[in-house]
C-alpha cells in the first residue's frame, strides 16, 4: 500500500478503506486474540483518529500484520500488536538503537529499532508484552525480535531480544550494535 503524501502522515480515503478491510478480515479470522471486543467499536475509534490509521498502515506495510490483542480498561484503549508469524520483514537487519548503530565501524545497517519505531509512531514490546503475545500462538520460531531493554543492561552495551524455540519463549541478549537478517522488532499501538 503506497502513501499519497508520506509527509502528512495520512491515508487517502481509498487507502483507509483498504486498510480497514484488511484489519477487519484479520480481526474476524483471529477472534481468540480479542474475545469480547466488537469490530464496529474499533472501527469507530479508528475513524475518530485517522492518524492512528497511518501508523497501522506503517505496521502493515513493514510486515507486522497488526491485530488487537488487548484492551486497556483504565485508558479505554484498544491495543494492536504485530501478529506476523515471524518478525516483520520490513524491519529486519537493524541494530537496537542509534548508539549501537554508530558504534559499528563497518557494515552499518540502514536503521535501528528505537528510531524506526519512533518514526512509525509505535512502541517496542517489553519482555512482559512479548510473552503475553506468545499466548496467542508461536511467534518468532525462525526469527527473533528486539524488545525494550532496561537502561542498566543498555548502559553496559547490551540489548534484549526474544524468540520462540523448543516450545519455549526465550529472552536473551546481544550487543546493541549487532544485527541479523532474521531479527527485527515487534511493536504495539494504542488506539
N, C-alpha and C positions, 0 to 999 in steps of 0.2 A: 504494500500500500504506500504510494508516494504522497508526499505532502505538497500542497499547493503553495503554502508560504511557511517554511520552517521557522522563520524569524518570529512570526506572530504566535507560534505555538498553538495553532488552532486547525481543526479539520474542516473541510468543506462539508456541506450537508450530505453529499453523496458518500464521502469517506466516513462520516459519523454513522450513517445508516449501515454501511458495510461492516464497520467495526462492531456496532451494537448487535447486528445479526450474528457475527462470529462469536461474540461473547455470550449471547443468549443460547445459541446451539451448544456451546461448550458447557454452559450452566446446566442445561437440560440433560446433557449426557452424563453429568457427574453430580447427581443430586446428593450423593453420600458426602460430598465435601461441604455442603451448606444446608443441612436439614433445618427446616423452619423458616428459611428465607424465601421470599417471593420475588421473582424476577421483575414484576411490574414496579415494585417499590425501588429496586435497584436502578431500573431504567429512569424512573422519575428523578432520583437523586443525581444520576449522571446528566440528565437533561438540564438540571439546575446548575451543574458545574462542568461546563464544556471544556475547561482547562484540564480536567481530570481525564477526559476522553483522549486528549492529545498524549498524555502520559501513558495511558493504557495502550495507545497505538504504538508508542515507542517500545513498550514491553513486548507487544505483539510482533513488530517488525524485526526485533532483535532475537526472536525465537523463544520468548518466555512463556507463551500460551497462558496469559493471566486468567485466573478464575477466583471466585470468592471462596475463602476457606474459613472466615471468621467474621463475627460481628461484635463490635465493642459496645456493650450496653451503656457504659459510662459516657462515652462520647457520641453514641448513636452513629458510628461509622462502620461501613462495610469494608472489609479488608481483603484486597486482592493479593494473591501470591503468584509468583511464577510457578506454573504447574507442568512445564515441559518435562518429559521423562528424563532427559539428560540436561546438563547445564546449557543455557541459551547460546546457540551457535554464534549469534551476532555479538557476543560479549566475551569470547574466548581469547586466549593468548594475551592476557593483560596482567600487569603487576597488581599488587594490593593497593598501593597509594602512590602519590606523586613522589614522595621522598624515596620510596623503593625504586620507582622508575628512574629517577635521576641518579641514583647510586650505581646504576649499571653503566659500566664503562663502554661496553659494546653490545650490539644486538638488542637495542632498546625496543620494547614493544610500542605500539602506537598509542596506548592508553593505559589507564589504571582503573580499578574497580570503584574507588571512592569518588573520583572526579566524574567518571562516566555515570554513576548513579545520581550524583548531584545534577548533572546536565539533564538527565532524563526526568528528574523530579521524583525519584523513588528512594526507598531506604534499603540498605543491605539487610538481610536477615541476621538476627542474632543466633547464637547457638540454640537457645530455647525455641525460637521460631523455626529454625531449621529442623529440629527434632519434632516439633509439632506438625510440620508439613509431612513428615515421613509417615505419620499415621494414616495418610490418605493414599498411600502407595509406596512403591520403591523408586525413589528418585535418585539420580546420580549413581547408577550401578556401573557405568563405564566412564563417567566423568567425575569432576569434583567442582565445588563451588566455594569461593571465598565467602567468609562470614565476618560479622563485626568482631574486631579484635580488641580485647581490653587494652587500655593505654599502657599498663605495666608490661605486657608482652610486646606491644609495638615499640615501646621505648628501647627495648633490647634488640630490636631488629626483626622480630618475628611477626607472623600473621597467621591467622587460623583459616582452615578450610574444612569442609565436611564432604563425606560421600557415604554410599550405602554398599557394603560388601559383606558377603557371607551371612546374609540375613541380619546384619547389624549396622547401626548408624555410627560411623566413626567421625570424630573431630580430631584434627591433627594440625601440625604446624609446618611452615616453610619460612624461609627468609622472605620478607615483603617484596624483595626485588625479583623473586622467581616468577616465572610464568610458563604455562604449558598449553599445548594445543587443546587439551581436554579440560581446562579449568576456566570457568567464567565466574559469575556471581548470580545469586538469586536475590530477588528483591520483593518488596511489598509496597502497596499503595493503599492509603486510607481515603475512603470517599464518604 
